[in-house]
Amino acid sequence: MAIKTNPKSLVHHIDAVKKRKKVFEDAFQGVSRMILDAGIQKITVKGKTTYQFDLFSQGKKHLIGMYDEINSLVSFVKDASEGGSSREMAFVLVGEPGNGKTFLVEYLCARYREFLTIPKNRKHTFRFVNLEQLGGYGKIKFIESQTYEDPMILAMSLHETKDESMEYLSKKFKFTTKQIESLYNKYRPLGACSAYIWNQIREACDNDITKMLSFIEITQVPLIESLGTITGKYPAKDKITSSAVDLMGEESIQRLLHISDSNNPYRFDWRRGALARVAGGGIHFSDEIYKNKKDLVQVYLGVIQNRTIELDGFKWPIDTLIIATSNNSEFDTFLSEREEAPIIDRCRICYVAHNTDYKIQKYLTEYAIGTDTKRSLAHEVLHQDPNLNHAASVGVVLTRLPHSDKLTPVETMKLAAGEVAGEKSLKTLAELIDSLNQDTEITKRFGQKGLGQRNLGRAVQLLLESSETNEGKCMFALDIFNALERTVLDYVQEPSDRAKFKEDLKLARGLYRERIMTEMFNAYMDEPLAIKKDVLNYVNMIIGVDAEHLGPDMMWKYKDPQTGELRALKIDERYIKNVEERLGLKTEEQRASFRNSIRKIYGQKLSVDANYDFMDNLDLVKAITDVRLKSDIAGAGSLIGALANRTNEENQKLYDRMIFTMNEKLGYCQTCAQKTIEYFCSQEDDK
């Protein structure tokens, strides 16, 4: 009975599984449990309810956006874990280069390896020992399951028939009928070599299970990433060097020197191939699957549906989640070859779009810029313009948005980020997305074309190598537009796409101009949030202007939703009128309609987010900035004139004070502060 206390024995392992100290589940169940146990949030994206899975938001460099794609993947894995049709399919991510397909798969694999390091979740396999007692294996001392079969797979095949094995487990380990049924739902036959050796052991021991179990030793499956076990990647290779051996393995000459029986299936070395190393509940990642030559795709055809490695009539069942990627052009080429239809039929295709939310893009832009300190070619620390990330994010996102009659690009951009876009609603955006996604040509669907993350990375590289950046020791925001335009010229081949992207970047420059107007106002007022306060003042004024208890002194008391304190505000009707004139509201009806829309937004947004500040209403922000900059502050001479003409002492003092505020309070360095004021004073990009 000493075998029971041996932690490496099969009996010990079966007992641990029964007591739930160890987990027996297939790849789909493991991945599904990992994702769902990490947490799930219900969110609204582009006007539709979707889910955010917390697993994909963990770690320093995690996934950004990709809600639809992650939802599709989770749904696929969950369906497969519940015995659905997904079990006989591969999940294929198809999209433009640089939109995060490979990053998504590699992130999932990294999280899965971490998940399996938890002792309860560890993957185990078995090895045959004491082979010298069997004979016929030469100097081979032990043989490990080539496909990392779970010990419970062996337990379900201990006897020659399934019924005998079920009866043995019920009696020996007191499994209930329900537990046995649950166990055998995950049943699969032993691989050819494991079954062959186990049969040899059975004959040598005269079917005595106790003796037979002395030939079995339980061991952990290694989780070393570089070995390609549990999570393995197979990148597409060129047609000369690629071979089915890379996936499947082949007959081993070295083993044949030791094995006396030439019919022994252990003569095949499957560990040489990428599939066997992930066959014990792992994830197989096939990068650019449709770039492989046809014979390799045919290998995948059998593996995906049957989940077996097969050669010379021998079969090795595998337990693997197969995920692949492909770019649009390779996928289109593959689709055009009608004889390849069966492989597409066995794939769940998920079209991956670029990120179209400029707020979320800011995190991706951080990835492109990098978190380490940037240095010039002379090894001096480079400063980062506080507007750089915003300018780059808006620039690339606009190139990814389609032009339409229903919405302007700026309206589309704001709605896609969940912001207010005048009278246009999220419903309009949802209708636009639905109509575009009906197109059979994938690249015409919403967010499918545009500058990807790699192109953004190239633009950042161009910015870093430019003489302006190195001389000024600062990554100035305006220069990113030139770098993006250069990237479009060098890397975008389609003339129509190139023309569209250049127009989008012009629009992005205009939005940058408006942002700089706001920054200048804040610098002039010596207050980082000056314009925000003025915007909220205007909003509170139009809410209080019709209040019943408003006295002749036009003072209105209200409760600040952010602090809960009672505040007093003097309503300035001249200021309200000036702002509304800047917005182009000429008649009383137009003004009343606009005020009502602001009040409606106030009621809707502040009930959900007490910190909502109306700063996403770019037209309103611009109008208030214009009123304060061009009317109230600088009078006839204007602030631009004062900053541009510093011949008198007063103007020079104003310039120096603004530079000081930008340096000390707004995050600018001397270089980008001066360049930003210079740009503000120019007529460049002024609409």
C-alpha positions in Angstrom: 0.0 0.0 0.0 3.0 2.3 0.0 2.0 3.3 -3.5 -0.7 5.5 -2.1 1.7 7.7 -0.1 4.0 8.2 -3.1 3.2 11.7 -4.5 4.5 10.6 -7.9 2.1 7.7 -8.1 -1.0 7.7 -10.3 -3.2 6.6 -7.4 -2.0 9.7 -5.4 -2.8 12.0 -8.4 -6.3 10.5 -9.0 -7.1 10.9 -5.3 -5.9 14.6 -5.5 -8.2 15.2 -8.5 -11.2 13.6 -6.7 -10.5 15.8 -3.6 -10.2 18.9 -6.0 -6.6 19.6 -4.9 -5.7 19.3 -8.6 -7.7 20.2 -11.6 -8.4 18.0 -14.6 -9.7 20.1 -17.5 -9.0 20.6 -21.2 -7.4 23.6 -22.8 -10.8 25.3 -23.6 -12.1 24.8 -20.0 -8.8 26.1 -18.5 -8.6 29.2 -20.7 -12.3 29.9 -20.2 -12.0 29.6 -16.4 -8.9 31.8 -16.3 -10.7 34.6 -18.2 -14.1 34.5 -16.5 -12.7 34.1 -12.9 -10.6 37.2 -13.4 -13.7 39.4 -13.5 -16.0 40.9 -16.1 -17.5 44.4 -16.5 -20.5 45.6 -18.6 -19.6 48.7 -20.7 -21.0 50.7 -23.6 -18.7 51.1 -26.7 -19.9 53.1 -29.7 -23.5 53.0 -28.6 -23.6 49.2 -28.0 -23.4 47.2 -24.8 -20.3 44.9 -24.6 -18.1 43.3 -21.9 -14.7 44.2 -20.6 -12.7 41.2 -19.2 -10.4 42.2 -16.4 -7.8 39.6 -17.4 -6.8 41.6 -20.5 -6.3 44.8 -18.4 -3.6 43.3 -16.1 0.1 44.1 -16.1 2.2 47.1 -17.1 1.7 46.6 -20.8 -1.8 45.2 -21.3 -4.3 45.2 -24.1 -6.0 48.5 -25.0 -9.5 48.5 -26.5 -10.1 45.5 -28.8 -13.5 44.9 -27.0 -15.2 43.2 -29.9 -12.3 41.0 -30.7 -11.8 39.9 -27.1 -15.6 39.3 -26.8 -15.4 37.0 -29.9 -12.4 35.1 -28.5 -14.0 34.6 -25.1 -17.3 33.5 -26.6 -15.4 31.0 -28.9 -13.4 29.5 -26.0 -16.5 29.4 -23.8 -18.5 27.6 -26.5 -15.7 25.1 -27.0 -15.5 24.5 -23.2 -19.2 23.6 -23.2 -18.9 21.1 -26.0 -19.9 23.4 -28.8 -18.9 23.4 -32.5 -15.9 25.6 -31.6 -14.1 22.5 -30.4 -13.4 21.5 -34.0 -12.3 25.0 -35.2 -9.4 27.3 -35.0 -9.8 31.0 -34.0 -8.2 33.2 -36.7 -7.6 36.9 -36.3 -7.6 38.7 -39.7 -6.7 42.4 -40.1 -4.3 45.1 -41.3 -0.6 44.9 -40.0 0.1 46.7 -36.8 -3.4 46.5 -35.2 -2.5 44.2 -32.3 -3.4 40.7 -33.5 -0.1 39.1 -32.5 0.1 41.1 -29.3 -3.4 39.8 -28.3 -2.4 36.2 -28.7 1.0 36.5 -27.0 -0.7 38.4 -24.1 -3.2 35.5 -23.7 -0.4 32.9 -23.8 1.6 34.8 -21.1 -1.4 35.1 -18.8 -2.2 31.3 -19.4 1.4 30.4 -18.3 1.0 32.5 -15.2 -2.4 30.9 -14.5 -0.8 27.4 -14.7 1.9 28.3 -12.2 -0.8 28.2 -9.4 -0.3 24.8 -7.8 -3.9 23.7 -8.2 -3.9 24.6 -11.9 -0.6 22.9 -12.7 -0.5 20.6 -15.8 0.7 17.1 -15.1 1.7 14.2 -17.3 3.1 10.7 -16.8 6.2 8.8 -17.8 6.9 5.0 -18.1 9.8 3.9 -15.9 11.5 0.6 -15.1 11.7 -0.1 -18.9 14.6 -2.5 -18.4 12.0 -4.9 -16.9 10.1 -4.8 -20.2 13.1 -5.1 -22.4 13.4 -4.0 -26.0 14.2 -0.3 -25.2 18.0 -0.5 -25.1 19.5 2.4 -23.1 16.2 4.3 -22.9 15.6 4.5 -19.2 12.1 6.2 -19.2 9.6 7.4 -21.8 7.4 10.4 -21.1 4.1 10.9 -22.8 5.0 12.5 -26.1 1.9 14.7 -26.2 1.9 15.5 -22.4 -1.2 13.5 -21.8 -2.9 14.2 -18.5 -2.6 11.3 -15.9 -6.4 11.2 -15.9 -6.4 10.2 -19.5 -4.3 7.2 -18.5 -6.6 6.6 -15.6 -9.6 6.4 -17.9 -7.8 3.7 -20.0 -6.3 1.6 -17.2 -8.2 -1.5 -18.3 -8.6 -2.8 -21.8 -12.2 -1.6 -22.0 -13.8 1.8 -21.0 -16.4 0.0 -18.8 -13.8 -1.9 -16.8 -11.9 1.3 -16.2 -15.0 3.1 -15.1 -15.8 0.3 -12.7 -12.3 0.3 -11.3 -12.4 4.0 -10.6 -15.8 3.8 -9.0 -14.7 1.0 -6.6 -11.1 2.0 -5.9 -11.6 5.8 -5.5 -15.3 5.9 -4.6 -16.2 8.2 -7.6 -20.0 8.8 -7.8 -21.9 8.1 -11.0 -22.1 11.8 -11.6 -18.4 12.3 -11.1 -17.6 9.4 -13.4 -19.9 10.9 -16.1 -18.2 14.3 -15.7 -14.8 12.7 -15.9 -15.6 10.6 -19.0 -17.0 13.7 -20.8 -13.3 14.6 -21.2 -12.3 11.2 -22.4 -10.0 10.7 -25.3 -7.9 7.6 -26.2 -4.3 7.3 -25.3 -1.8 8.3 -28.0 -0.4 5.4 -30.1 3.0 5.1 -28.3 1.4 5.5 -24.7 -1.2 2.9 -25.6 1.4 0.5 -27.1 3.7 0.7 -24.1 0.8 0.4 -21.6 -0.3 -2.7 -23.5 3.3 -4.1 -23.2 3.2 -3.4 -19.4 -0.2 -5.1 -19.2 1.1 -8.3 -20.8 4.3 -8.3 -18.7 2.3 -7.9 -15.4 -0.4 -10.3 -16.5 -3.1 -7.6 -16.1 -2.2 -7.0 -12.4 -3.1 -3.3 -12.0 -0.9 -2.9 -8.8 2.2 -4.2 -10.6 1.3 -2.1 -13.7 1.1 1.1 -11.7 4.7 0.6 -10.6 5.8 1.4 -14.1 4.0 4.9 -14.0 5.5 8.1 -12.5 3.6 11.4 -12.5 5.6 14.5 -13.4 4.8 18.2 -14.1 4.6 19.6 -17.6 7.4 22.3 -17.9 6.1 25.9 -18.2 9.3 27.2 -19.7 8.3 29.6 -22.5 11.4 29.1 -24.6 10.8 25.3 -24.8 7.4 26.0 -26.5 5.6 23.7 -24.1 2.0 24.7 -23.1 2.1 27.8 -25.3 3.9 27.5 -28.6 4.2 29.7 -31.6 4.7 28.5 -35.2 5.7 31.5 -37.5 5.1 31.0 -41.3 8.4 30.3 -43.0 9.4 30.4 -46.7 8.5 27.6 -49.0 11.9 26.0 -49.1 12.8 25.7 -45.4 9.3 25.0 -44.0 8.3 21.4 -43.6 5.5 19.4 -41.9 8.2 18.1 -39.6 8.2 21.5 -37.9 4.6 20.9 -36.9 4.3 17.1 -36.6 7.8 15.7 -35.9 9.2 12.7 -37.7 10.7 9.2 -37.3 13.8 9.3 -35.1 16.9 7.5 -36.3 18.4 7.7 -32.8 15.4 6.0 -31.2 15.4 3.2 -33.8 19.0 2.4 -32.6 17.5 1.5 -29.2 14.1 0.1 -30.0 14.1 -3.6 -31.0 10.5 -3.6 -32.3 10.3 -1.7 -35.6 6.5 -1.5 -35.2 6.7 0.4 -31.9 5.1 3.9 -32.6 7.6 5.4 -30.1 10.0 5.4 -33.1 8.3 8.7 -34.1 9.6 11.8 -32.3 6.7 14.1 -32.0 8.4 16.6 -29.6 10.4 17.9 -32.5 7.1 19.3 -33.9 5.4 22.4 -32.5 2.0 20.7 -32.0 3.0 17.8 -29.6 4.6 20.3 -27.2 1.3 22.1 -26.6 -0.9 18.9 -26.9 -1.5 18.6 -23.1 -4.0 21.4 -22.7 -1.9 24.2 -24.3 -2.3 27.0 -26.8 -0.9 26.7 -30.3 -0.3 30.0 -32.0 0.1 29.9 -35.8 1.4 33.3 -36.9 0.3 34.3 -40.5 -1.2 30.9 -41.1 -2.2 31.5 -44.7 1.4 32.3 -45.7 2.3 28.7 -45.2 2.7 26.4 -48.2 -0.3 24.2 -49.1 1.0 20.9 -47.6 1.3 22.6 -44.2 -2.2 24.1 -44.5 -3.4 20.5 -45.2 -1.7 19.4 -42.0 -3.7 22.1 -40.1 -6.8 20.9 -41.9 -6.7 17.5 -40.2 -5.4 18.8 -36.8 -8.0 21.5 -36.4 -11.1 19.3 -37.0 -9.9 16.0 -35.6 -7.5 17.3 -32.9 -5.2 14.4 -33.7 -1.6 14.1 -35.0 -1.7 11.2 -37.5 1.0 9.4 -39.4 1.3 5.9 -40.9 -2.1 5.0 -39.5 -1.0 5.9 -35.9 -2.9 8.5 -34.0 -2.1 10.8 -31.2 -5.1 12.8 -29.9 -4.2 16.3 -28.8 -5.9 18.8 -26.4 -5.1 22.2 -27.8 -6.6 25.6 -28.4 -5.5 26.7 -31.9 -5.3 30.5 -32.5 -3.9 31.9 -35.7 -3.4 35.4 -37.4 -3.4 36.6 -40.9 -3.2 39.9 -42.7 -6.0 40.9 -45.1 -4.1 40.6 -48.3 -2.9 37.0 -47.6 -6.4 36.0 -46.5 -7.9 37.4 -49.7 -5.4 35.5 -51.8 -6.2 32.3 -49.9 -10.0 32.9 -50.3 -9.6 33.4 -54.0 -8.3 29.8 -54.3 -11.6 27.9 -54.2 -10.0 24.5 -53.5 -8.9 25.8 -50.2 -12.4 26.3 -48.9 -12.3 23.4 -46.4 -9.7 25.1 -44.2 -11.7 28.3 -44.1 -14.7 26.3 -43.2 -12.8 25.0 -40.1 -11.8 28.5 -38.9 -13.7 31.0 -36.9 -12.7 34.3 -38.6 -12.5 37.4 -36.5 -11.8 40.6 -38.3 -9.6 42.9 -36.2 -10.1 46.6 -36.6 -7.8 49.4 -35.7 -8.6 51.3 -32.4 -10.9 54.2 -33.2 -11.2 55.8 -29.7 -8.7 58.6 -29.5 -8.9 58.6 -25.7 -7.9 54.9 -25.6 -5.3 55.6 -28.3 -3.4 57.8 -25.8 -2.4 54.6 -23.9 -1.3 52.9 -27.2 0.6 56.1 -28.1 2.4 55.8 -24.8 3.5 52.3 -25.9 4.8 53.7 -29.2 6.7 56.6 -27.5 8.1 54.3 -24.8 8.2 54.7 -21.1 12.0 55.0 -20.8 13.7 58.4 -20.7 14.4 59.5 -24.3 17.8 61.0 -25.1 19.1 63.0 -28.0 21.9 61.8 -30.3 24.3 63.8 -28.0 22.9 61.7 -25.1 21.0 64.6 -23.5 17.6 64.1 -22.0 14.7 64.9 -24.4 11.7 66.6 -23.0 8.2 65.5 -24.2 5.7 68.2 -25.2 2.6 67.8 -23.1 0.5 68.0 -26.3 2.5 65.3 -28.2 0.5 62.3 -27.1 -2.8 64.0 -27.9 -1.6 65.3 -31.3 -0.3 61.9 -32.3 -3.4 60.0 -31.0 -5.9 62.3 -32.8 -3.8 62.2 -36.0 -3.7 58.4 -36.3 -7.3 57.9 -35.2 -8.6 60.3 -37.8 -6.9 58.2 -40.6 -8.8 55.1 -39.3 -12.3 56.8 -39.5 -14.3 56.6 -42.7 -15.6 59.7 -44.4 -19.4 59.8 -44.6 -22.3 62.0 -45.5 -24.0 61.4 -42.1 -21.1 62.5 -39.9 -18.0 64.7 -40.2 -14.7 63.0 -39.3 -14.5 65.1 -36.1 -18.1 64.1 -35.1 -17.3 60.5 -35.8 -14.1 60.7 -33.7 -16.0 62.3 -30.8 -18.9 59.8 -30.9 -16.5 56.9 -31.1 -14.9 58.1 -27.9 -18.3 58.5 -26.2 -18.2 62.3 -26.3 -20.8 64.8 -27.3 -20.9 65.8 -31.0 -23.5 68.6 -31.2 -26.9 67.3 -32.2 -25.5 64.0 -33.6 -26.2 61.0 -31.4 -24.5 57.6 -30.8 -27.4 56.1 -32.8 -26.1 57.8 -35.9 -22.7 56.3 -35.4 -24.1 52.9 -34.7 -26.1 53.1 -38.0 -23.0 54.2 -39.9 -20.9 51.3 -38.4 -23.7 48.8 -39.2 -24.0 50.0 -42.8 -20.2 49.9 -43.4 -19.9 46.4 -41.8 -22.3 45.0 -44.4 -19.7 45.5 -47.1 -18.2 42.3 -48.4 -14.8 44.0 -48.8 -13.3 43.8 -45.4 -11.1 46.9 -45.7 -14.1 49.1 -46.3 -15.6 48.2 -42.9 -15.4 50.6 -39.9 -11.9 51.0 -38.6 -10.3 48.5 -40.9 -8.0 51.0 -42.8 -5.7 53.6 -41.4 -2.3 54.2 -39.9 -1.5 51.2 -37.5 0.6 51.0 -34.4 3.8 50.2 -36.4 3.3 53.3 -38.5 2.8 55.4 -35.4 6.1 53.9 -34.1 7.8 54.8 -37.3 6.6 58.4 -37.0 7.9 58.6 -33.5 11.3 57.3 -34.8 11.3 60.0 -37.5 10.5 62.6 -34.8 13.4 61.4 -32.6 16.0 61.4 -35.4 15.1 64.9 -36.7 17.5 67.8 -36.2 14.8 70.0 -34.7 14.2 67.5 -31.9 17.9 66.9 -31.2 18.8 70.6 -31.3 15.9 71.8 -29.1 16.2 68.7 -26.8 12.4 68.4 -27.0 9.9 66.3 -28.9 7.7 69.1 -30.1 4.0 68.1 -30.7 3.6 70.0 -34.1 6.6 68.0 -35.6 4.7 64.7 -35.2 2.4 65.8 -38.0 5.3 66.1 -40.4 6.6 62.7 -39.3 3.1 61.1 -39.8 2.9 62.7 -43.3 6.3 61.3 -44.1 5.1 57.9 -42.9 2.1 58.1 -45.2 4.2 59.0 -48.2 6.8 56.2 -47.5 4.5 53.4 -46.4 1.0 53.8 -47.8 1.0 52.5 -51.4 -2.7 53.0 -52.4 -3.0 56.6 -53.9 -6.6 57.0 -52.7 -5.6 56.0 -49.1 -2.6 58.3 -49.2 -4.8 61.3 -50.3 -7.4 60.5 -47.5 -4.8 60.2 -44.8 -3.2 63.5 -45.8 -6.5 65.2 -45.5 -7.1 63.6 -42.1 -3.8 64.8 -40.9 -4.7 68.4 -42.0 -7.8 68.1 -39.9 -5.8 66.9 -37.0 -3.5 69.9 -37.3 -6.6 72.1 -37.1 -7.7 70.4 -33.9 -4.2 70.8 -32.5 -4.5 74.5 -33.3 -7.7 74.7 -31.2 -6.0 72.9 -28.4 -3.1 75.4 -28.4 -5.7 78.3 -28.2 -6.9 76.8 -25.0 -3.4 76.2 -23.7 -2.5 79.9 -24.4 -5.6 81.0 -22.5 -4.6 78.9 -19.5 -1.0 80.3 -19.7 -2.3 83.9 -19.9 -4.6 83.4 -16.9 -1.7 81.7 -15.0 -4.1 78.9 -14.2 -3.9 75.3 -15.6 -7.7 74.8 -15.6 -8.7 78.4 -16.5 -10.6 77.5 -19.7 -12.4 74.6 -17.9 -13.6 76.9 -15.2 -14.9 79.4 -17.8 -16.7 76.6 -19.7 -18.4 75.4 -16.5 -19.3 79.1 -15.7 -21.0 79.4 -19.0 -22.9 76.1 -18.4 -24.0 77.2 -14.9 -25.0 80.7 -16.2 -27.4 79.3 -18.8 -28.9 76.9 -16.2 -29.3 79.8 -13.7 -30.5 82.5 -16.1 -34.0 81.2 -16.0 -34.1 80.5 -12.3 -37.2 81.8 -10.5 -35.3 83.1 -7.5 -32.8 85.1 -9.5 -32.7 88.7 -8.1 -32.0 92.0 -9.9 -28.3 91.7 -9.0 -28.2 88.5 -11.2 -26.5 86.5 -8.5 -27.4 82.8 -8.6 -26.7 80.2 -5.9 -26.2 76.6 -6.9 -24.7 73.4 -5.5 -21.4 72.3 -7.1 -21.9 68.7 -8.2 -18.2 68.0 -7.9 -17.7 69.2 -4.3 -21.3 69.4 -3.0 -20.6 72.9 -1.7 -23.0 75.9 -2.2 -21.6 78.4 -4.7 -22.6 81.9 -5.8 -22.3 83.0 -9.5 -23.0 86.3 -11.1 -24.8 85.7 -14.4 -23.2 87.9 -17.2 -25.7 88.0 -20.1 -23.3 89.9 -22.3 -20.7 87.1 -21.8 -23.4 84.5 -22.6 -24.4 86.4 -25.8 -20.8 86.8 -26.9 -20.2 83.0 -26.6 -23.3 82.2 -28.5 -22.5 84.6 -31.3 -19.1 82.9 -31.6 -21.1 79.6 -32.0 -23.0 81.2 -34.9 -26.3 81.3 -33.0 -28.0 84.5 -34.3 -31.7 84.1 -33.5 -33.4 83.6 -30.1 -34.8 80.2 -31.3 -31.2 79.0 -32.1 -29.9 80.2 -28.7 -32.8 78.6 -26.8 -32.3 75.3 -28.7 -28.6 75.3 -27.9 -29.1 76.1 -24.3 -31.7 73.3 -24.0 -29.2 70.8 -25.5 -26.6 71.9 -23.0 -29.1 71.5 -20.1 -30.0 68.1 -21.4 -26.4 67.0 -21.5 -25.9 68.5 -18.0 -28.7 66.3 -16.6 -27.6 63.1 -18.4 -23.9 63.3 -17.9 -23.6 64.6 -14.3 -26.1 62.0 -13.1 -23.5 59.4 -14.2 -20.2 61.3 -13.7 -20.0 64.2 -11.2 -16.7 65.2 -12.7 -18.0 65.7 -16.3 -16.6 69.1 -17.4 -18.0 69.7 -21.0 -14.4 70.0 -22.3 -15.3 67.3 -25.0 -17.6 69.9 -26.6 -14.9 71.3 -28.8 -17.2 74.0 -30.4 -18.2 75.4 -27.0 -14.6 75.3 -25.8 -13.4 77.1 -28.9 -16.1 79.7 -28.7 -15.3 80.5 -25.0 -11.6 80.5 -25.8 -12.1 83.0 -28.7 -14.3 85.3 -26.5 -11.7 85.4 -23.8 -8.6 85.6 -26.0 -9.7 87.9 -28.8 -12.3 90.1 -27.0 -12.1 90.3 -23.2 -8.4 89.9 -22.6 -6.4 91.6 -25.3 -8.9 94.2 -26.6 -8.1 95.6 -30.0 -4.4 94.6 -30.0 -5.2 91.0 -29.2 -3.0 88.6 -27.3 -1.4 87.3 -30.5 -0.3 90.9 -31.4 1.1 91.4 -27.9 3.1 88.2 -28.0 4.3 88.6 -31.6 5.4 92.3 -31.1 7.6 92.3 -28.0 9.3 95.7 -28.7 7.8 97.3 -25.7 8.5 96.4 -22.1 4.9 95.5 -21.2 4.6 92.9 -24.0 8.0 91.4 -23.1 6.8 91.0 -19.5 3.6 89.3 -20.7 5.7 86.9 -22.8 8.1 86.1 -20.0 5.2 85.6 -17.5 3.5 83.2 -19.9 6.7 81.3 -20.6 7.2 81.0 -16.8 3.6 79.6 -16.3 4.0 77.1 -19.1 7.3 75.9 -17.7 6.2 75.7 -14.0 2.5 74.8 -14.2 1.7 73.4 -17.6 4.6 70.9 -18.2 6.4 72.7 -21.0 10.1 73.1 -21.4 11.8 76.3 -22.7 11.9 74.9 -26.2 8.3 73.7 -26.6 7.0 76.8 -24.7 8.6 79.2 -27.1 7.7 77.1 -30.2 4.1 76.8 -29.0 3.8 80.6 -28.6 5.4 81.1 -32.0 2.9 78.7 -33.6 0.1 80.5 -31.7 1.2 83.8 -33.2 1.4 82.5 -36.7 -1.6 82.0 -39.0 -0.7 78.4 -39.6 -3.6 75.9 -39.5 -6.0 78.7 -38.5 -9.5 78.0 -39.6 
